């Protein structure tokens, strides 16, 4: 009966996501965009993810063609920003052996399709299908994170050396646009289950994040173009190869923010120290890291965690929000307590600054 209920809940969740995509007009954008690619009338589309964008699996049995269509959310990226994302992906394909999807051009050789739906310009892009599957929980071990660290370092090396084309335009994941006045994903204070007790823990943690980021600075060796969402859901494992997908959030931020993105939604997992050590080990096979950089990892993880609390508050339709729910905020409070006890240096259960008494109760703060 428990399994039957889980299957029923999953089906209800999938139906809600499909309804949300239809309500946003994503289905109509997809159909209008697909007309530009010379596919047959037998083509099919299947919604496989709904987040900032709607992502569809496209199959055309008559031509044998398949692809992944990304319908961009209205008013999130303009066309220039999308073209810039594709420029970096193309450069990575030309300059490195990092595997990413290729863009499928339209019949008119456009990389981005713009269609009008209800008077709103909407954008879509078709990518090739990359082989493999995202890592499951059993694969989230030291080996995967070491490989991920090495790939991340290669991305950073390329970003530092690459001469970006004129007009390159991507947003920044700096303090104002992450957790400040212009937070792109909204306010963490509006997250699911955030009340007075939660704010009492999360607010000082956010302030400590801000202070440590300001002290760390944004010099070119620390801040530049990054993927910004390099987590398991955006990796495809194909034998011993890892393919990197979904550069939609790529932009300018601290390079080590990419580690925080790698542990998105699982920052409270007890394996975090093991994952971090493996990621650093892999990274250092490609690029050096100073101890001062390593000391900032807890701050970037706390920063990302607060951003995701905000994101879940405005993305109730997302797969992650439906799977995790209010417990994510409760666990975030535990991490905030540990972060504060360590003066911003750790998120582990024994986190505390030198000479500070231990006070990690691992209890969820009461709801207001």
N, C-alpha and C positions, 0 to 999 in steps of 0.2 A: 504493500500500500504506500509506503514511503517513496519507493521508486516511481510508482504511478503518479504520485502527487508532484514529484520533481519534474517528471516528463510533462505533466499538465502545465506546471508553472512556466517551464521553458517555452512551451508552445504559446502560452498566453503572452509571454514576454516578446517572442518573435513576432506575433501578430501586432502587438503594440508598436514595435519598431517599424514594421511595414506601414502601419497606419500613419505614423509620424512622418515617414519619408514621403508618403502620398500627400499629406497635409502641407508639407513644406514645398511641394511642387517638384521634388527631385525626380519623380518618375517621369513627369512630362519633359523635364530638361533632358533626361537620359534618352527618351525616345526621339526628341528633336535633334539631339546631338548625333545619335547613331545614324541618322539619315545622311550625314555627311561622309560616311566611311565606306559607302559602296557595299554594304552588307545586304543579304537577301531578305525577303519578307519572312523567311523561316527563322530568322535570328531570335534568340531568347535572351532575356536579362533576368538575373536573380540577385536580389539585394543580399550582400554578405556582411556589410557593416554600416553602421550609422553613427557618426560622431560629429566632428565639425563638418565633414563631408559625407555624402552617400557613396558607397562603393558597391559596384555591381559586377558580377561575373557575366561575361557576354560569350555566347556560343552561337555559331552559325553552321548548322549541319550541312547546308548546301555547299558552302565554300570551304568548310573545314577550318575556318578561322575562329580563334578565341582571343579574348582580351579581358582586361580589368578596366572598367570605366569609372573614373572618379568624377562625381558631380560636386563642384565646389559650393560651399554654403554661400548664400548671398551676403555681400558686404563684409567678407572676411579677408580675401585676397583680391586685389585687382589683377587685371591681365598681365601687367608688367611684372608683378611679383611672381605670378605663376611661371611666366617665361623665364624669369631669373632662376627659379628653382630648377627648371628643366635645363638651363644652361650649365648649372653646376653638375647635375647628373650626367650630362653629355661629356663634360670635361673629365669627370671621374672615369667614365668609360674609356675615354681616349688616352688618359694619362696614367691610369693605374689598373691593377687587376681586381679592384673591388667590384663585385657583381651587383648591379642594380637593374631594374626593369628598363627597357627601352620604350621610347614614345612611339606610338603608331600614328603616322600623319593621316590627315583626311585626304580625300580625292584632290583637294586643292593645295595639298602639301602644308596645311596648317597644323601646328602642334597643339594649339588650344582652340576649342570651339566656343563661340559665344552665341547664345540664343536668347531671345526675349520671351519671358513668361510673365504674363500679367503686368507688362510694363517694366519689368526688372531684368537687367542684363545678368545672365547666369553663365558660368563658365564650366567647361568639362574637358577632360583629357583622357585619352585611351592609352593604356600601357600593355606591353606584352605580358603574358603569363610567365612567371618565374617558377621553376620547379621547387618542390620541397613543401614543408609544413612548419608552422611556428612551433618552437620548443614546448613540450608539455612540462609539467612540474618535475617529472623524474629527470628531465634533461637539463634542468636549471642547476647545474653543478659547476664545480671549479673549471672544468674543461671548457664549457660554453662561455663562462665569463672571461676566462683568459683569452679565448679567441675573440670575444667581443672587445676586450680592451685593446688588443692588437689592431683590429679593424678601426676602432675609434681613433687610435693614434695615427693611423695612415690617413684617415679623413682629415685630421687636424694638420698633419704635415702638408697635405695637398692644399688645404684652405689657406695656410700661411704663405705658400709659394705661388698660388694661382693668381694670375692677373685677371681680375674680374672685368667682364665686358662693360662698355659704356652703358649707362642706364640701369645697371644692376640694382635691384631694389628688393630688399627683404627687411622685415621688421626686427626689432631688438627685443631680446628677453633680458633687459636690464631691470633694475629695481622698480622704476616707475611703471613699466609695462608688465611686470610679473606680479608684484604684490603692492605696488604703490597706487597713486591716484588714477593711473590709466591702465589698471590691471586688465589684461586682454581677456582673461577667463572669468572676470568678475571678482567679487570680494569673498575672501574666505569666511568672513563674518556671516555670509548668507548661505553657507554650506549646510548640508543635511545634518540635523541634530546639533547644530551649534547654538547653545544657549549661554546664559551668564557664567555657569561653571566652566564651560569649555573656553569661552573667551578669556577667562581669568588665567588660563594656562597658555593658550595660543597667542594672545596679544604680546606678552613679554618675549615669547620665543620669536615672533616675527620681528620685534624690535632688535633682538640680538642678531638675527640674520642680517638685518639692514646695517647694523653697526659693523659687523665683521666683513660684509661685502665692501663697505666704504673704505675700510682699512686695507683690504686686499687690493683694491683698485682695478683699473681696466686697461692696463698697459697691453701693447700688442702681443706680448708673449703669453698673456693670460686671457685675453678676450678677443674673439674673432668669429668667423663663420663656422657654425656647427650644425649637426643634424637636429639636435634638440628633442628627439623622441626615439632614441635608439634603444628600445626595450624589446622584450621577447616577442611581443605581438607584431613587431616590425622587422623581425628576422625570419627567414625561412631556412630550415635545415634540410640540406640535400646531401645525404651521405656525410662526407667529412667537409663539405663546403657550407658556408654561411652566405646568404644573399641578403642585402640590405634593401628594404623597401620603404615607401612612404616618407618622402622628404618634405611633406606639406608644412611642417613646423620649422624647417630649417631657417636659421636667421643668426643674428649676432648676439653672442652671449659669452659667458665664461666657458672656456674649453672644458673644465671639469664638471660643468653642469651636465654634460653628457653621461657621466656616471650616475647622477641622480635620476636622469631619465631612464637609465638601464634598469633601475630597481623600482620603477613606478608601480604603485599599488601593492607592492610586497616589501616596503621599507621596514615593516615591523617583523619580518620573518627572522627567526633566530639564526638563519644561515647568512645573514647580511655580512658579518665580519669575514666569513669564508669567501663570499662572492667578491667583496671589496679587495681582499688580498689577491685573489686570482685575477681580477680586472687590472689591478695595478701591475701585477707581474707581467701580464700580457702587454699592457701599454708600454712598459719599460723595455720590452724587446724591440720596440720601434723608436720611441721618443723618450727623452729623460723627463723626470719629474722631481722637482725640489721638495724637500720636507715641508716647506711652507705651503706648497700646493696640496700635498696630501692632508695637511692639517685642516684644509677647508672642505673636505669631502662631506663631513657631517652637516656643515652649513648648507651646502648645495642640496643635500638630501632633504633637510628640513624645509628649505625654500620650496623645492618641488612638491613636497608633501602638502604644504599649505596651499600651493597653487591648485593641486588636485582636489583638495577640500572645496575650494571655490568652483572648480570645473564641475564637480559632481552636483553642486547646488544648481547649476544651470543646464545640466545634461542628464536629466532624469531618464531620458529615453535610451541612453547609451548602454551597451552590453555590460561595461564595467560597473556602472551605477546599479544596474539591476542585480548583478551578481554579488556585490559587496554591501551596498546599503549603508545604514547609519553606523554600523560597526567600524567603518573606516575612520570616522571622526573620533570615536572613542579611542581607537588605537593611536590616532594622531596625538591625542592628549598625553598618552603614555610616552610617546617619543618626545613631545615637547618638554615634558618633565625631565626626562633624561638629558635632553639637550641643554636645558637651563642648568641642571646640576653639574654638568661637565664644563660650564662656561663656553659652550659652543664647540666642544672638541669631539664629542662622541654621542652615539645614540644607543649604546649597549646598556644592558641591565645594571652594570656596575658603574654607570657614568656619574662622575662627580669630580669637581675640581680638587686639586691637592689640598688636604686638610679639612675638606668638607664632610660632614657626617652623611652616611648613606641613607637615602630616603626615596626608594623606588618601590611603591606599593603595588604597582601593576594592577590597580583597580580603576575601573571606569568612573570618571567623575559623574555625580548625579545629574540627571536631566533637570533643567529649569522649568 
